[in-house]
Amino acid sequence: MPLLDVEAVVELIRMEYAEMPELKLTFWQAQRLWNLSEELCRRALAVLTGSGFLARTSDGRYVHSRSSRTGVTSWRRLET
């Protein structure tokens, strides 16, 4: 994947979760799926959780906030 800025990565991740709203990924799965550096992946996921688009489940997976049911931790919490 060519070098991307955080805004482009955020848009890419938004599109993927919009297409597959039941997608549930750990940080490391997301980083590998989109072939991102650790820093860029962290920043993009922080933007998406901060905006409420994504939420984190109790087991650390990132889910689309509309598809999250139970086990979601703080929306703004970013841990790996």
Buried (B, 14 or more C-beta within 10 A) or exposed (E): EEEBEBEEBBEBBBEBBEEEEEBBBBBEEBBEEBEBEEEBBBBBBBBBBEEEBBBBBEEBBBBBBEEBEEEBBEBEEBEE
